[in-house]
Amino acid sequence: MTASPSAFRLRFDWWLVALLSSALILFLVADRTAARIDNLIYDNLLRIGERPPAADILLVTIDNRSLREIGPWPWPRERHAALLQAIAKARPRAIIDDILFTEPGPPDADHRLGEAMAQAGAPVFVPLLLSAPGTNGAAFDVIEPIEPVRKAAAGIGHANLTFDADGLVRRIALSTGDEKRRWPHVIALAYQQLRGATDPTLPPAQRSAMIAYAGPPGHFPAISAASVLRGEVPSQFLHNRLILIGATGDGLGDQYPTPLAGPSGVMPGVEILANLFDSMLTDRLIRPVEGVALYIAALLPLWGLLFAFRRLSPRRTILLLFALLAVIFAATAGLMLFGIWLPPAAAMIGLAIVYPLWGWRRLAAVSAYMVSELEQLRDEPELLPFDKTPLTATDIVGRQTQLLGDAIKRTRDLRHFVSDRLHQMPDAMLVTDCDGQIMLANQEAQKLLASLTGNNGTGENITALLGHFQPTDATMPVSVFPPPQAETATEVTTADGRFFDLRYALQHASDGQPVGWIARIVDISDAKAALRRQEDVRQLLTHDMRSPQASIIAVIDHSSADQIDQEIGRRIKGYAQRTLALADSFVQLARAESHQYALEDVDLADVLIDAVDDLWPQSSARGMPVILEGERHDLFLSGERSLLTRAFINLVGNAIKYSPDGGTIRCHLSRRETAAGGIAVCAISDEGIGIAPEQLATLFEPFRRVSGGRAARIEGVGLGLAFVRAVIARHGGNVSGASRLGEGSTFTVELPLID
C-alpha cells in the first residue's frame, strides 16, 4: 500500500525539522551563544551546593587594617620578608604568596626576601606575570619574579584569572603558554607537590577547570597580616596550615566578580585561589565536557524527542518533552556532584524550539492534506444531487471551514439516503462490523430479530440471530461468524418451520481494507411451498399420469383385432405414447431446473460417445453416420453425468430427426483458453432443413419447435432444447445455435473445464 501525500510530506518535514534543529544546536554549542543560560544554571547550582571550606586552608590578608596600621601599599620588601618569617615560626605545610615580585627593589631588601622564603621551613610558591599582548607581536610576555625570589621559591606558576563573557570568574587555566613552553598555575604546583601528583586531577589534554566555589566572600578563615606581624596570632593557629597570602584591602585592585560574590559583587583574588585550592584538595574540581562529547550530549535529547514525534501521541509527546527537560537538568546537577560540568542550555533550547516547530509543520501538512482531500471529495461525481455553494472564503481557515461544512452535509445526506433505502428494502438487511456487532438493521430485520430473539438487535451480535437458524444442508454451518468466504449464501430454517436465504457480503473501504459485513435474509417460505407443489405436480406426472397411459398401451398391445379396430387402436396407442413422452420431457425439464446435482469429474468425450451410442439404432436405421472429430483427451469437467448425457442425446437426436436419410452428423470437440480457465467446446452440425432466423431466437424456450415444411410433420413437444439449456446453464456453460435454411444447423455447447 503506497503512502499518502500527507505521510510523504510529514516525513519530509520531519527530516527538515530534524536537520534544522540539529544545525541550530551545533551552532549554539560551537558559538557558545547559550553560555549566559549555562552560566546562570551553573551559578545557581553553586549556591545550592555551598559547603564548609577545607579546614587546613588559611588566608593571611593584607586588608584595610594592615594598610592602616603597617603602612600604605606597596610594602617594602623587608616587610614582606618579616611577614614570611612570622608565619614560618609556626611551621605551616605550605605558603602561597599571591604577591608579584617581578620588579627589583633595593638589593639588600630583595636579598632578605629571598632568604626569608628559603628559610620559611615550608615550600613557598609565588606567581609570575603573564602580560598580554606581548611585545614585538608576541601573544604574551612572561615576567618572572626577581632572582632571589626565583631561587628561593619551591615553585613559580601563573596566577592569571579567566573571565567569562559576562565578566565573572568561573574557570581557571591550570596550564597556559604556547607550543614552546607552558606554565602551570601556582595552585596546581602547590597541589602537585603536596599530593605528589603529576597533574591536578585532569587528563593531560584538558588544561582548564571550573572552580567549585565553596561559598561567598569571607567564607574561608582569614587573619590580618597586621595581626601576624604584631605576634597576635598563636602559633597553633598557623601550624601545619596551607597559608595563602594576598591583598584584600580596598583600592588594591585585586577584587574580581564571581558567581558567589554576594552583595559586594567581587571576591578577593586570594580567596578565588583558596576556592581553587579547596576544589583540588577535596576532589571537587569541575571538569567541563568538551569536544565531540559535548555535541553528542546536546543532540541526544533532541533526537529522542524527534523519534517520539513519529511514535507517540501529542499528549505523550508533551509529557516526554517536560520529562526530557527535567532529565537534562537533573543530569547536569548530578554530574556536577561528580565533578563534571555538562552545559545544558543548548539541549534545552533545542527541545524548546523543536516542539513548536514540529507542531507547526505537522499542522501545516495535515491542513494541506485535509484541503486537498476535501477538494477532491467536492469534485467527485455525486451519488445524490448536491448544490455546490461557491467557495467565497479567501483565507485558508475560512476555505477549510467551508469545504469541511460541505463534506459534512454530503455525508449526512448520504447517510440519510442509505438509511432510508435500507429501511425500504422488502427483505431483512443487517449491517455489522468485522466482529459481527450489529450497526444497522432495517425494519424487516428488526421484526425478524424480535420474532426470534425477543429484541430488535440494537447492540447485539449477529451470532445471537444465527443461533436460531439451522442449515438445510448439514455440511454448511451458519453459527460461525465471520463466514469463511467474502460472499456466502446458505439456505436455513427456523424452529417454527420458516425458510430463509441467508447471504453475506464483505464490505471494503476505499483502501481495500475490510470494514464490515452486510447480511441479507430473505424469507423463502412461500417459494419453498411452491417448490413442494411443483414436486407434487412432478410426482403426478411421473406416476399418476404415466401409469394410465402405460396401461392404455398395454391393453391395446394385448387386444385382438376383433376387440379393437386396428386403425383406431393404432391412433389411441400413438396418442398415449405422445402423452407419455410429454410427461417424460416435463419431468426431465423439472429435474434439470430444480434437482440438486450430484457433481463428479466427467470426461466430455465419454459423455458424447455415450449419447451417440444411445442413438445408434435411429441413426443406423436411416443410414446417417455420426462422426466424432477434434480433441478427445483432457476434457474433464465437474458435472452430473446422467443429465449431461441426456442433454447431448437431445442435441444429437434433433440433428438426426431434422436431417434427410443418408445425411452426416458431425460432433466436433475442441478446447479454448480464457483468462478464467479452459473451456470445452462441442459443436454438433447436421445437413438438415435449417431453421429460420426468427425461430432460432426463441428455440430454447419451452414448447417452442421448428414450424413449417417437413419440420411440422416431425413429432415432438418442444421441451428438448429447453432441457439442454437448463442443464448446460446449471453447469456454468452456455449453448447457442446457428443455421441457414436448406443448409443445416450447428448447435454449440461451451462448458468450463477443471483446472
ROTI-451165 format. One record per residue: residue in three letters; x, y, z of N, C-alpha, C in turn. Coordinates in steps of 0.1 Angstrom, whole numbers, plus 5000, padded with zeros to 4 digits. Layout:
<pts>
ALAXYZXYZXYZ...
</pts>
This chain:
<pts>
MET500949885000500050005000500950125000THR500750224991501550334990501250445000ALA502250525004502050625014501250735008SER500450805016499650915012500551035010PRO500051135002500851265001501151325014SER500151315024500351375037501451305044ALA501551175044502551095050503951135045PHE504051145031505251185025505751325029ARG504751415030505151555034505551555048LEU504851475057505251475071506651415073ARG507051315065508351265066509451365061PHE509051435050509951545045510151655056ASP509051695061509051805071509851755084TRP509651625087510351575099511851585097TRP512351535086513751545083514251695082LEU513451775077513751915076513951975090VAL512951955098512952005112514151945120ALA514351815118515451745124516851805121LEU517051825108518351885103518452025108LEU517452105107517552245111517752265126SER517052185133517252195148518552145152SER519052035145520451985149521452095145ALA521352155134522252255130522252375140LEU521052405145520952515155521652475168ILE521452355172522152315184523652305183LEU524152265171525552255169526152405169PHE525352495163525852635163525852685177LEU524852655185524752705199525952655207VAL526252525205527452465212528752535207ALA528952545194530152595189530352735192ASP529352815191529452965192529253005207ARG528852915216528552945230527553055231THR526653065222525553165223524753145235ALA524553025240523752995251524552995264ALA525753055264526653045276526053125287ARG525353235285524753315295523753225304ILE522953145296521953055303522752945311ASP523752885305524652785311525252845324ASN525752965323526353035335525353055346LEU524153095342523053115352522752985360ILE522652875352522352745358523552705367TYR524752725362525952685370526052765383ASP525752895382525852985394524852935405ASN523652905400522652865410522952735416LEU523452645408523852515414524952535424LEU525852625422526952655431526352705444ARG525352795443524752845455524052735463ILE523352645456522752535463523752445470GLY524952435464525952335469526952405478GLU526652515484527652575494528052475504ARG529352475508529952385518530952445527PRO531252385538532352435546533652425539PRO534552525541535852525534536752415540ALA537852385533538852285538539452345551ALA539552265561540052315575541452365575ASP542252315566543752345566544152465558ILE543152535551543452655543543252775552LEU544152865552544052985560544653105552LEU543853215552544253335544544953435554VAL546053485549546753595556546553715547THR545653805550545253915541545954045545ILE546254115534546754245535545554335534ASP544754355545543454415544543654565548ASN542454625550542454775553543154795566ARG543054715576543654735589545154725587SER545654625579547054615577547654745570LEU546954795560547354915554547355035563ARG546355035572546255145581547355135592GLU547655015597548555005609549954985604ILE550154915594551554875589552154985580GLY551255035571551655135561550955115548PRO551055215540550355205527551055115517TRP550355075507550854985497551555065486PRO552655025480553154885482554154885494TRP554254775501555154755512556554735507PRO557454775515558854745512559154595513ARG560154545506560454405506560854355520GLU561354445529561654405542560454355550ARG559354435547558054395555557554265550HIS557654235537557154105532558053995538ALA559354025539560253925545559853905560ALA559554015567559153995581557853915582LEU556953935573555653855573555953715571LEU556853675562557153535559557853475571GLN558753555577559453505589558553475601ALA557553565602556553545613555653425611ILE555353405598554553285595555353155596ALA556653165592557553045593557752995607LYS557653085617557853035631556852935635ALA555652935629554552845632554652715624ARG555652705615555852585607554652535600PRO554152615590553052575581553452465572ARG552452405565552752305555553252365542ALA552652475538553052545525552552685526ILE553252765518552852905517552752945502ILE551553005499551353055485551253205487ASP552253275482552353425483551853485471ASP550553535471549953585459550353735457ILE551653765457552153895455553153885444LEU553153975435554053985424555354055428PHE556453975427557754035430558554035417THR558054105407558654105394559554225391GLU559454325400560254445398561354455409PRO562554475405563654475415563554595424GLY563954575437563954675447565454695451PRO565554755463566954765468567554625470PRO568754615466569354475466569354405479ASP569654485490569554425503568154375507ALA567154455503565854415506565454295498ASP565754285485565454175477566154045483HIS567454065487568153955493567553905506ARG567053995514566453955527565153875524LEU564353925513563153855510563453715505GLY564453695497564853565492565253475503GLU566053535513566453455525565253405533ALA564253495534563053465542562353355536MET562253355523561553245516562353115517ALA563653125516564453005517564452945530GLN564353025541564352975555562952965561ALA561952955552560552955558560152825564GLY560952715561560652585567559552515560ALA558952575550557852515542557952565528PRO557552485518557652535504556852665502VAL557452755495556852885492556652885476PHE555452915473555052925458554653075455VAL555253125444554953265441554553265426PRO553753375422553353385408554353465400LEU554253435387554953525377553853605370LEU554353695362553453785354553353745340LEU552153715335551953695320551253825315SER551953905307551354025302550954005287ALA549654025284549254005271548554135266PRO548754185254549654115244551054155247GLY551954065241553354085243553954185234THR555254205235555954295226556354225214ASN556654305203557154255191556154155184GLY554854165187553854075181553653945188ALA554353935199554153805207552753805213ALA552253685216550953675222550953725236PHE552053705243552253755257553753765261ASP553953835271555353845277555353785290VAL556353705294556553645306557553715315ILE557053765326557953845336558053765348GLU559153695351559353615362559753695374PRO559653645386560053715398561553745398ILE561953835407563353875408564153755412GLU565453765409566353645411566353585425PRO566453665435566453605449565153525452VAL564053575447562753505449562753385441ARG563253395428563153285419563953165424LYS565153195431565953095436565353025448ALA564753105456564253055469562852985468ALA562053025458560752965457560752815454ALA559752745460559652605456558952585443GLY558252685439557552675426557052805421ILE557152835408556752955402555752925391GLY554552975392553552955382552653075380HIS551853075370551053185367549853195377ALA549253305379548053325387547053405380ASN547053395367546053475359544653415360LEU543753505360542353455361541753455347THR540753375345539953365332538553425334PHE538253515326536953585327535953525316ASP534753495320533753455310533153575303ALA532253555294531753665286531053765294ASP530453725305529753825314530653885324GLY531953865324532953925332533153855345LEU532553735348532753665360533853565359VAL534453535370535553435371534953295375ARG534853205366534253075369535252965366ARG536252995358537152885354538652935355ILE539552845356540952875357541752795347ALA542652865341543552795332544652725340LEU544652595342545652525350546952525344SER547052555331548352555324548152645312THR549152735310549052825299550452845293GLY550452895281551652915274551452895259ASP552552865253552552835238553152705235GLU553452685222553952555218555452535223LYS556052645227557452635231557552605246ARG556652665254556752645269555452675275ARG555152595286553852615293554252635308TRP553352715314553552745328552252695336PRO552452615345551252565353550852675363HIS549652665368549052755377549852735391VAL549952845398550752835410550052745420ILE548652745420547952655429548152505425ALA548252485412548452355407549852305411LEU550852395411552152355415552152315430ALA551452395438551352365452550652225455TYR549552205447548852085449549751965445GLN550451975434551251865429552351825439GLN552951925445554051905455553451845468LEU552351885472551751835484551251695483ARG550551665471549951535469550951445462GLY552051495456552951405449552351365435ALA551351445430550651415418551451485406THR551351425395551951485383550951585376ASP549751575379548751665372547551675382PRO547051795384545951815393544551765388THR544351625390543051565387542551585373LEU543351625364542951645350543751565340PRO543151515329543851455319544851555312PRO545951505306546851595300546351685290ALA545351645282544751725271543851835276GLN543451825289542551925294543352025303ARG543352145300544152245307543352355314SER542052345315541252435322540252365331ALA539752435341538752375350537852475356MET536752425361535752515367535952515382ILE535852635388536052645402534752615409ALA534852515418533652485427533652575439TYR533252695438533252785449532552725461ALA533252735473532652685485531652775491GLY531752905488530853005494531153145490PRO530453245496530653385492531953435498PRO532353565495533553625501533453615516GLY534653595522534653575537534353435542HIS534153345532533853205536535053135542PHE536253165538537453095543537953175555PRO538553105565539053175576540253255572ALA540353375578541353475574541853555586ILE543153585586543653675597544453785590SER544453895596545154015591546654005592ALA547254045581548754045581549354135593ALA548554235597548954315608549054235621SER548054145623548054065635549253965635VAL549553915623550753825623552053895626LEU552154015620553354095622553554145636ARG552454165643552454215657552554095666GLY552553965661552653855670551353825678GLU550253865672548953845679548353715676VAL548853635667548253515663549053395669PRO548453305677549153195683549753105672SER550853045675551552965665550652845662GLN549852795671549052675669548052705657PHE547652825656546652865646547252855632LEU548552875631549152875618549852735615HIS550052655625550852535624550152435614ASN551052385605550552285596549452325587ARG549252455585548152505577548752545563LEU547852545553548152595540547852745539ILE548952825539548752965541548753035527LEU547753115524547653195512547753335516ILE548853405511549053545514548553625502GLY547653725504547153805493546553935498ALA546354025489545854165492544354165491THR543654215501542154225501541754365504GLY542654455507542254595510541654665499ASP540854765502540154845492541254925485GLY540954935472541855015463543054945458LEU543254825462544454755458544254685444GLY543054685439542754625426542754485424ASP542754405436542854265435541454205439GLN540354255433539054215436538354185423TYR537654065422537054025409535653975411PRO534853995401533453945402533453795400THR532653725409532553575408531053545410PRO530653415407529253375409528753395423LEU529553375433529153385447529753505454ALA529853615446530553735452529653805462GLY528353775463527553835473527153985470PRO526754055480526254195478527354285473SER528654265476529754345472529954335457GLY529654215452529854185437531254145434VAL532154145443533554105440534054015451MET535153945447535853855457537353875455PRO538053885466539553905465540153795457GLY541253825450541953725442542453615450VAL542953645463543553535471542453445475GLU541153485477540153395481539653315469ILE539753365457539553285445540553175444LEU541853205447542853095447542552995458ALA542053045470541652955481540552855476ASN539552915469538552825464539052725454LEU539952765446540552675436541352565444PHE542152605454542952505462542052415469ASP540952465475539952385482539352285472SER539052325460538452235450539352115447MET540652145446541652045442541751945454LEU541952005466542151925478541051825481THR539851875479538651795482538051715470ASP538851715459538451645447537151695441ARG536951825442535651885437535951975425LEU537151965420537452045408536552005397ILE535852095390534852065380535552065366ARG535351945359535951935346534851955336PRO534952055327533852085317533951985306VAL532751935301532751845290533051925277GLU533951875269534351955257534451855245GLY534551915234534751845221533551765217VAL533751655210532651575204531651535215ALA532051505227531151455237530151565240LEU530551695240529551795242528551805231TYR528951795219527951795208526951675209ILE527551555212526651445213525651455224ALA526151505236525251525247524151625244ALA524451725236523451825233522451775222LEU522851685214521951635203521051515208LEU521551435217520751315221519351345225PRO519051445234517651465238516851515226LEU517451595217516751635206516251525197TRP517151435194516751315185515851225192GLY515951215205514951135213513551185211LEU513451325212512151385211511651375196LEU512651385187512251375172511651245169PHE512251135174511751005171510450985179ALA510251045190508951035197507851105189PHE508151205182507151275173506551165164ARG507251065159506750975149506150855156ARG506250835169505650715175504650745186LEU504750865193503850895204502750985200SER501650985208500551085206501051225211PRO500351325206500751465211500751475226ARG499851415233499751425248501051365254ARG501351245249502551175255503851255250THR503851315239504951385234505351505243ILE504251585247504551695255504951655269LEU504451545274504851485287506351445286LEU506751385274508151345272509051475272LEU508551585265509251705265509651755279PHE508651765287508951805301509851715308ALA509651585306510451485312511951495308LEU512151525295513451535290514151665296LEU513351775296513951895303514351865317ALA513451795324513851765338515051675339VAL515151575330516251485330517551555327ILE517451655317518751725314519151805326PHE518251875332518651955344519151865355ALA518451755358518951665368520251595365ALA520451565352521751505348522851615350THR522651735347523651845349523951855363ALA522951865372523151875386523851745392GLY523451635387524051505392525551495388LEU525851525375527251525371528151625378MET527551735381528351835388528751785402LEU527951705408528351645421529551555419PHE529751495407530851415405532051485398GLY531951625398532951705392532951715377ILE531851705371531751715356530651825353TRP531051915345530152025341529651995326LEU528351965325527851945311526852065309PRO527152155301526252275298524952225292PRO523852255299522552205294521752295285ALA522152425284521352525277521052485262ALA522152445255521952415241520852305239ALA520952195247520052085246518652135249MET518452215260517152265264516552355254ILE517352445249516852535238516452465226GLY517252355222516852275211515452215213LEU515252155225513952095228512852205227ALA513052315233512052425234511752475220ILE512652475211512352525198511752415189VAL512252295190511852195180510352155183TYR509952155195508552115198507552205190PRO507552335192506552415185506852415170LEU508152405166508452405152507852285145TRP507952165151507352045146505852055146GLY505252105157503852125158503352205146TRP504052315143503652405132503752325118ARG504852255116504952185103503952075102ARG503652005113502751895113501351955110LEU500952055117499652115114499552165100ALA500652225095500652275081500452155071ALA501152045073500951935065499551875065VAL499051855078497751805079496651895073SER496852025075495952125069495952115054ALA497152115048497252105033496651975028TYR496851865035496251735031494751735032MET494251795043492751805045492151885034VAL492752005031492252085020492252005007SER493351935004493451864991492351754991GLU492251675002491251575002489751625001LEU489551735008488151795007487851844993GLU488851904987488651954973488451834964GLN489151724965488951604957487551554959LEU487151544972485851494975484751584969ARG484951714969484051804963483851784948ASP485051754942484951734927484551594923GLU484451504932484051364928482551364923PRO482251264914480851254909479851234921GLU478751304920477751294931476851174930LEU476751104941475751004942474351054943LEU474251164950472951234952473151384947PRO472051444943472051584938472551664950PHE473651754947474251834957474451974952ASP473952074959474152204954475452264959LYS476452274951477752324955477752474957THR477952514969478052654971479452704967PRO479452824961480852874957481752894969LEU483052874967483952894978484353044978THR483853114987484053264988485153304997ALA485553215006486553255016487853275009THR488653375014489953405008491053355017ASP490853345030491853295039491753135040ILE492853075044492952935044492052865054VAL491852935066490952875076489552885071GLY489152995065487753005060487552905049ARG488452885040488352785030488152645035GLN489052615045488852485052487552465058THR487052565065485752565072484652535062GLN484652605050483652595041483652455034LEU484852405031485052275025484552165035LEU484952175047484552085057483052085059GLY482452195059481052205061480252135049ASP480752155037480252085025480351935027ALA481551885031481751745032480851685043ILE480651755054479751705065478351695060LYS477951805052476551795047476351685038ARG477351665029477151555019477151415026THR477951405037478051275044476651255051ARG476151355057474851345064473751305054ASP473751375042472751345032472851205027LEU474051165025474351025020473950925031ARG474250945043473850855054472350845055HIS471650965054470250965054469650885043PHE470250905031469750835019469950685020VAL471150645025471350495026470450435037SER470250515048469450465059467950445054ASP467450545046466150535041465950425032ARG466950405022466850305012466850165019LEU467750155029467850025037466549995044HIS465950085050464650065057463550035047GLN463650075034462650055025462749915018MET463849845020464149715014463049615019PRO462549535010461449445014462049325022ASP463349305022464049195028464749245041ALA465049155050465749185062467249215058MET467749335063469149375060469849415073LEU471049355075471849395086473149435082VAL473649545089475049595086475849575099THR476949505099477749475111479149515109ASP479949525120481349555118482049415116CYS483349425115484049295112483949195123ASP483549225135483349135146481949085147GLY481049135138479649085139478749175147GLN479249285153478349375161477449445151ILE476149435154475049495145475149645146MET475449715135475549855135474249915130LEU473549845121472349905115471449785111ALA470149795113469149695110467949765105ASN467449725093466149785088464949725095GLN463849775091462549735098462349595097GLU462549535085462249385083463249305092ALA464449355093465449285102465049295116GLN464549415120464149425134462949335137LYS462049325128460849235130461349095132LEU462249055123462848915123463548885136LEU464348985140465148965153464148965165ALA463149045164462149045175461448915176SER461148855165460348725165461248605169LEU462548625167463448515171464248535184THR464648655187465448675199464748755209GLY463648825206462948905216463349045217ASN464349095209464749235208465049275194ASN465249405192465349445178466749445173GLY467749395181469049375176470049495179THR469549605186470349715189471449675199GLY472649695195473849655204474049505205GLU473349425197473549285198474649235187ASN475049115189475949055179475148965170ILE475548955158474748875148474748725152THR475648685160475648545164474448505172ALA473848615179472648585186471448545177LEU471448605165470448565155470848435148LEU472148415145472548295138472248165146GLY472248185159471948065168470548005166HIS469648085160468248045158468047975144PHE469147975136469047925123469647785122GLN469047695115469647565112469747545097PRO470947515092471047495077470347375072THR469747395060469047285054470147175049ASP471347225047472447145043473347135055ALA473447015061474147005074475647025072THR476147035060477647055058477947205058MET476947295059477247435059476747495072PRO477647505082477247565095477047715093VAL476047775100475747915099476047995112SER476347925123476547995136477948055137VAL478848015127480248065128480348205121PHE480848305128481048435122482448485126PRO483148545116482748575102482748455093PRO482048465082481948345073483348325067PRO483648205062484948175057485248235043GLN484148285037484348345023483748485023ALA484248565014483748705014482348715009GLU481848615001480448614998479948475000THR478948465008478348335012476848335011ALA476348225006474848205005474548075011THR473548075020473147955027471647955029GLU471047835027469647815030469447765044VAL468647835052468447795066466947795069THR466647725080465347715085465247745100THR464147785105463947815119463047705126ALA462947715139462147615146460647625143ASP460147735138458747755135458447715121GLY459447655114459147605100459347705089ARG459847825092460147915081461547885075PHE461647925062462847905054463348045050PHE464748055051465348185047466548155038ASP466848255030468048255022468948355028LEU470048315034471048395042472248415033ARG472548545031473648585023474548685030TYR475848665029476848765034477648825023ALA478048955025478949015016479849105024LEU481149085022482149155030482349295023GLN482349395031482449535026483849585028HIS484349665019485749715020485749875019ALA486749935025486950075024487650105011SER487850235008488450274996489850224994ASP490550195006491850145005491949995005GLY490849925003490749785002490649715015GLN490749775027490649715040489249675043PRO488949555049487549525052487049615064VAL485849655063485249745073483949685079GLY483449575073482249515079481549425070TRP480349385074479549285066478149335064ILE477549295052476149315050475549185049ALA474449155057473749035057472349055052ARG471948975042470648985036469948855039ILE468748865045467948745050466648755043VAL466448665033465148665025464348555030ASP463048585033462048475036461648405024ILE462048275022461748205010460748095014SER459948115024458948015028457947985017ASP457448095011456448085000457148014988ALA458348044985459047984974459247834977LYS459547794989459747654992458447584991ALA457347654995456047584994455647564979ALA456047664971455747654956456647534951LEU457847524955458647404951458047274955ARG457447274967456847154971455647114962ARG454847224959453747194950454247154936GLN455347214932455947174919456347024919GLU456946984931457346844932456146754932ASP455046804938453846724938453346704924VAL453346814916452946804901453846704894ARG455146714897456146624891455846484894GLN455446454907455046324911453846284904LEU452946374902451646344894452046304880LEU452946374874453246344860454046214859THR454946194869455746074868454945944871HIS453945954879453245834883451845834879ASP451045934884449645934882449245954867MET450046024859449746044845450345934837ARG451545894841452245794833451645654834SER451145624846450545494848449345464839PRO448345554838447245524829447645514814GLN448645604810449045594796449745454793ALA450545414803451245284801450145174800SER449145184808448045084809447345084795ILE447045204790446345204777447145134766ILE448445164766449345094756449344944758ALA449444904770449444764773448144694769VAL446944764771445644704767445644684752ILE446044794745446044784730446944674725ASP448144664731449044564726448544424729HIS447744404739447244264742445744244737SER445244334730443844314725443944254711SER442944174708442844114694442244204684ALA442344174672441744254661440244264662ASP439644164667438144164667437644244679GLN438644274689438144354700438344504697ILE439344554691439644694688439944704674ASP439344804667439744824653441144864652GLN441844804642443344814642443744964640GLU443045034631443345174629443145264641ILE441945234648441645314660442645274671GLY443045154672444045114682445345184680ARG445745184667447045254664446945394668ARG445845464665445745604669445745624684ILE445045544691444945554705446345534711LYS447045434706448345404711449345524708GLY449245584697450045694693449845814703TYR448545834705448145944715448745924729ALA448645794733449145764746450645774747GLN451345734736452745744736453245894736ARG452445974729452846124729452646184743THR451546144749451246194763452346144772LEU452746014771453845964779455146034777ALA455446064764456646144761456646284766LEU455446344766455346474771455546474786ALA455046374793455246364808456746344811ASP457346254803458846234805459646364803SER459346434792460046554789459846664800PHE458646674804458346774815459046734828VAL459146604831459846564843461346584842GLN461846554830463246584828463646724829LEU462746814824463046964824462947004839ALA461946964846461847004860463046954868ARG463546834866464646784873465946864869ALA466046904857467246984853467247114859GLU466047174861465947314867466047314882SER465547214889465447224903466247114911HIS466647014904467346904911468646944916GLN469046894928470346914934471346824927TYR472246874920473146794911474146724920ALA474446604916475546524923476746534914LEU477646624916478746654907479946554909GLU480546524898481746434897482546474886ASP483846434885484646454874484246374862VAL483946444851483346384839484246414827ASP484446314819485146334806484146364795LEU484146484789483146534780483146434768ALA484346394763484346304752483646174755ASP483746114767482945994771481446024771VAL481046144776479646174776479146174762LEU479846244753479346254739479346114732ILE480246024735480245894730479045814735ASP478745824748477545764753476345804746ALA476245934744475045994737474845934723VAL476045934716475945884702475645734702ASP476245654711475845514712474445494715ASP473845574724472445554727471545584715LEU471945664706471145704694471545614681TRP472445524683472845444672471745374664PRO470745314671469645254664468945354654GLN468645474659467945564650468845614638SER470145644641471045684630471345574620SER471545454625471845344616470645314607ALA469445324613468245284606468045384594ARG468545504595468345604584469645624577GLY470645544579471845554572472645684574MET472645724586473245854589474445834599PRO475645844594476745824603476945954612VAL477345924624477646034634479146034636ILE479846134632481246134632481746224644LEU482646174652483246254663484646304658GLU484846434659486046494654486746574665GLY487946614662488646714671489346644683GLU489546724693490246684705489446594714ARG489946484719489246394727489946354740HIS490846434744491646404756491646524765ASP491746504778491846604788490746714788LEU489546664785488346754785487546714798PHE488146734809487446694822486646824828LEU485446794832484646904838483946844850SER483446934859482646884871481146894867GLY480546784867479046784864478346654867GLU477046654865476246534867476146454854ARG476746344853476946264841475646234834SER474646194841473346144835472646264828LEU472646384835471946494828472746544816LEU474046544817474846594806474646494794THR474646364797474446274786473046294780ARG472046314788470646334783470646464774ALA471346564778471346694770471946664757PHE473146594756473746574743472946474735ILE472146384741471246294734470146384727ASN469646484734468646574728469246644716LEU470546694717471046774706471346684694VAL472046564696472346474685471046414679GLY470046384688468746334683468046434675ASN468046564678467446664669468146674656ALA469446654656470246664643469846544634ILE469546424641469146314633467746334628LYS466846384636465446394633465246494621TYR465946604621465746704612466646704600SER467446594598468246574586467746464577PRO467946474564467446374555468246244556ASP467546134552468246004552469546004545GLY470545944551471845934544472746054547GLY472246154555473046274558474046234569THR474946334571476046314581475946414593ILE476146354604476146434617477546444622ARG478046564624479446584629479446644643CYS480246584652480346634665481846664667HIS482146794668483546844669483846894683LEU484846834689485346874702486646954701SER486747064710487947144710488047204724ARG489147274726489447334739489947484736ARG489347574744489747714743490147774756GLU491247844756491747904768491248044770THR490848084782490448214786491148264798ALA490948384802491548434814491048364827ALA489748314826489148244837489548094838GLY490148044827490447904826490147844813GLY490247704812489947634800488447614798ILE488047614785486647594781486647484771ALA485747384773485447274763484347324754VAL484547304741483647344731483247224723CYS481947194722481347084714480347144704ALA480747134691479847184680479147064673ILE477847054673477046944666476447004654SER476846954642476347004629475546894622ASP474546944615473746844606473646904592GLU472946824584472746874570471246874567GLY470546924577469046924577468447044570ILE467247064573466447164566466747314570GLY467447324582467847454586466647524594ILE466947634600465947704609465947854605ALA464747904604464648044601465148134612PRO465748244609466348334620465348374631GLU464148404627463148454637462748334646GLN462848214642462548094650463748064659LEU464948084654466148044661466348124674ALA465848244675465948324687465148274698THR464048204696463248154707463248004708LEU464147944701464147794700464347724714PHE465047794723465447734736464347754747GLU463247824743462147834753461247714753PRO460647684764459747564765458647574754PHE458347454749457247434739457447514726ARG458647544723459047604710459647504701ARG459047494688459547394679459747464665VAL460547404657460647444643459347424636SER458847524629457547504622457747524608GLY456747474600456747494586457447384578GLY456947344567457647254558457647114564ARG458747044562458846904567458946894582ALA459447004588459647004603458346994610ALA457247044604455947034610455446894612ARG455946794603455546654604456346574613ILE457346634619458246564629457646574642GLU457446464649456846464662457846524673GLY457246584683457946654694457046744702VAL457546774714456646864723457347004725GLY458647014721459347144723459947164736LEU460347054743460947074756462447024756GLY462846964745464246904745465247014746LEU465147124738466247224739466147314751ALA464947324757464747394770465547314780PHE465447174780466147094789467647114787VAL468147114774469547134772470047264778ARG469347374776469747504781469847504796ALA468847434803468847434817470047354823VAL470347234817471447154821472747234819ILE472947284807474247354804474447474813ALA473347554816473447664824473747634839ARG473147514844473447474857474947434859HIS475547394848476947354848477847474845GLY477347594845478147714843478547734828GLY477847674819478147694805477047764797ASN477147754784476147814776475947744763VAL474847754757474547684744473947784734SER474347774722473847864711473647784698GLY472847844689472647784677472847874665ALA473247814654473447894641472847804630SER472247874620471547794610471347874597ARG471247804586470747864573469747774567LEU468647824562467647744556468247664545GLY467947534545468347444534469847404535GLU470547454545471947414546472347344559GLY471347334568471647264581471847364592SER472047304604472247384616473447334624THR473947424633475047394642474747444656PHE474747354666474547394680475847374687THR476247474694477547484701477347494716VAL478047394723477947394738479347434743GLU479347524753480647554759480447534774LEU481447454780481447414794482847444800PRO482847494813484147524819484847384823LEU486147384821486947264824487547274838ILE487847164844488547164857490047204855ASP490547284864491947334862492947214864
</pts>
